[in-house]
Amino acid sequence: MESFYELIPDQSQTLDLQLKKFQESGLCEFSNGIFQWKPEAVLFLDSKILELTSFD
């Protein structure tokens, strides 16, 4: 994730918080810089990906 965050340094902190929020809701695993959707999240992927792309 660090190399990805380097591409968007001004938004990396916000993205990190959003991914942790998804993890807390049980939709994904996010640890040691590795992000992975859980299989049961498949029904929510469209809306959650839109959330990730529309943060300010």
Secondary structure by P-SEA (a helix, b strand, c coil): caaaaaaccccaaaaaaaaaaaaaaccccccccbbbbcccccccaaaaaaaaaccc
